């Protein structure tokens, strides 16, 4: 084999590989975007890879856990949130104050907390990990041993649990 034959065979190989890449790239470029049946509008906006939650990863196991927590201080008496099997936040529960001591104010706001337990759900995997949800706080005077009674309703099924929280002394 001469040097000219070697160059010709390498050139032929390079042309064949390039042609193969062009054919496969052309096929990829010729594909149309998924239909709304394949990738519904709701998922395009809110789902995995969507516009609002682009970093969400679909869990390999279904189910939702109802996480609870709270540090026991007046600024974070109680907290509740929902998470999937990968400990990613799902929908936010609602918290209703059923009773509270007079002369004080119960605050409920969205924030971060550490999950210390569950109200219900499929897994305890997320206990001890940071979570997002609603945090209940209390400002004002309260007699020693005063309590706040809360009703926490978790989406999507509307399951609810009542909690009685003791307000710590100042």
C-alpha positions as CSV (number, residue, x, y, z in Angstrom):
1,X,0.0,0.0,0.0
2,X,1.4,3.4,-1.0
3,X,1.1,6.6,0.8
4,X,-1.4,7.8,-1.8
5,X,-3.6,4.7,-1.2
6,X,-3.4,5.3,2.6
7,X,-4.5,8.9,2.2
8,X,-7.3,7.9,-0.2
9,X,-8.7,5.3,2.2
10,X,-8.6,7.7,5.2
11,X,-10.4,10.4,3.1
12,X,-13.0,7.8,2.0
13,X,-13.5,6.8,5.7
14,X,-13.9,10.5,6.8
15,X,-16.4,11.2,4.0
16,X,-18.4,8.1,5.0
17,X,-18.5,9.0,8.7
18,X,-19.4,12.6,7.9
19,X,-22.2,11.5,5.6
20,X,-23.5,9.2,8.4
21,X,-23.5,12.1,10.9
22,X,-25.3,14.4,8.5
23,X,-28.0,11.8,7.9
24,X,-28.6,11.2,11.6
25,X,-28.5,15.0,12.3
26,X,-30.9,15.6,9.5
27,X,-33.3,13.0,11.0
28,X,-33.1,14.7,14.4
29,X,-33.6,18.2,12.9
30,X,-36.5,16.9,10.9
31,X,-38.4,15.8,14.0
32,X,-41.3,17.9,15.0
33,X,-41.9,19.0,18.6
34,X,-44.1,16.7,20.7
35,X,-47.8,17.0,20.3
36,X,-50.0,18.2,23.2
37,X,-51.1,14.6,23.7
38,X,-47.5,13.5,24.1
39,X,-46.5,16.5,26.3
40,X,-49.6,18.3,27.6
41,X,-49.6,22.1,28.0
42,X,-49.9,21.8,31.8
43,X,-46.7,19.8,31.9
44,X,-44.9,22.2,29.5
45,X,-45.6,25.0,32.0
46,X,-45.6,23.3,35.5
47,X,-44.1,19.8,34.9
48,X,-40.6,18.4,34.6
49,X,-38.6,20.6,32.3
50,X,-41.4,23.1,32.2
51,X,-41.2,26.9,32.4
52,X,-42.1,27.2,36.1
53,X,-40.4,24.2,37.7
54,X,-37.6,23.4,35.3
55,X,-35.4,21.5,37.9
56,X,-38.2,19.2,39.1
57,X,-37.2,15.6,38.7
58,X,-40.0,13.0,38.4
59,X,-39.7,10.6,41.3
60,X,-39.2,6.9,40.5
61,X,-41.9,6.1,43.1
62,X,-45.2,7.8,43.4
63,X,-46.8,9.1,46.5
64,X,-46.8,12.2,48.7
65,X,-45.6,12.6,52.3
66,X,-47.2,15.1,54.6
67,X,-44.2,16.6,56.4
68,X,-44.4,18.5,59.8
69,X,-41.7,20.3,61.8
70,X,-41.0,23.5,63.7
71,X,-38.4,24.4,66.2
72,X,-40.7,24.9,69.2
73,X,-39.8,28.6,69.4
74,X,-42.4,31.3,69.1
75,X,-41.1,32.3,65.7
76,X,-41.6,28.7,64.4
77,X,-44.1,26.8,66.6
78,X,-45.2,24.4,63.9
79,X,-44.6,23.9,60.2
80,X,-46.3,21.7,57.5
81,X,-45.5,20.9,53.9
82,X,-45.8,18.1,51.3
83,X,-43.1,16.4,49.4
84,X,-42.7,13.6,46.9
85,X,-40.5,10.5,47.2
86,X,-37.4,12.6,46.2
87,X,-38.1,15.1,49.0
88,X,-39.1,17.8,46.4
89,X,-41.9,20.2,47.5
90,X,-45.3,19.5,46.0
91,X,-48.4,21.4,46.8
92,X,-48.7,23.6,49.9
93,X,-51.2,22.6,52.6
94,X,-53.6,25.0,54.2
95,X,-53.6,25.7,58.0
96,X,-56.6,26.9,59.8
97,X,-56.4,28.2,63.4
98,X,-59.2,26.6,65.4
99,X,-58.4,28.2,68.7
100,X,-55.7,30.5,70.2
101,X,-55.2,32.4,73.4
102,X,-56.6,35.9,73.5
103,X,-54.2,38.8,73.4
104,X,-51.9,37.3,70.8
105,X,-51.5,36.9,67.1
106,X,-50.9,33.7,65.2
107,X,-48.9,34.2,62.0
108,X,-48.8,31.8,59.1
109,X,-46.3,32.3,56.3
110,X,-44.5,30.4,53.6
111,X,-40.9,29.4,54.4
112,X,-38.2,26.7,55.0
113,X,-38.2,24.3,57.9
114,X,-36.6,21.0,58.9
115,X,-39.0,18.0,58.7
116,X,-39.2,16.3,62.0
117,X,-42.1,14.0,61.4
118,X,-45.0,13.1,59.1
119,X,-48.8,13.4,59.4
120,X,-49.2,10.8,56.8
121,X,-48.0,9.6,53.4
122,X,-45.8,7.0,51.7
123,X,-42.3,7.6,53.1
124,X,-40.3,8.9,56.0
125,X,-37.2,9.4,53.8
126,X,-37.4,13.2,54.1
127,X,-37.4,13.4,57.9
128,X,-34.4,15.5,59.0
129,X,-34.1,17.2,55.7
130,X,-35.0,20.8,54.8
131,X,-38.5,21.3,53.5
132,X,-40.7,24.2,52.3
133,X,-44.2,24.9,53.4
134,X,-46.2,27.0,55.9
135,X,-44.7,28.0,59.2
136,X,-46.9,29.0,62.2
137,X,-45.6,31.6,64.7
138,X,-47.1,33.4,67.7
139,X,-46.6,36.9,69.0
140,X,-48.1,38.3,72.2
141,X,-48.8,37.4,75.7
142,X,-49.9,33.9,76.7
143,X,-50.4,32.2,80.0
144,X,-48.1,29.3,80.8
145,X,-49.4,26.1,79.2
146,X,-51.5,28.0,76.6
147,X,-52.2,26.1,73.4
148,X,-53.1,26.7,69.8
149,X,-55.3,24.3,68.0
150,X,-54.6,24.0,64.2
151,X,-56.2,22.1,61.4
152,X,-53.8,21.2,58.6
153,X,-55.4,20.2,55.3
154,X,-53.1,18.5,52.7
155,X,-53.7,18.6,49.0
156,X,-54.6,16.9,46.6
157,X,-56.9,14.6,48.6
158,X,-58.0,17.1,51.2
159,X,-56.9,14.9,54.2
160,X,-56.7,16.9,57.4
161,X,-55.1,16.5,60.8
162,X,-55.6,18.5,64.0
163,X,-52.6,19.6,66.0
164,X,-52.5,21.1,69.5
165,X,-49.4,23.2,69.9
166,X,-48.2,24.4,73.4
167,X,-46.8,27.9,73.3
168,X,-43.4,28.0,74.9
169,X,-42.8,30.6,77.7
170,X,-40.8,33.7,77.0
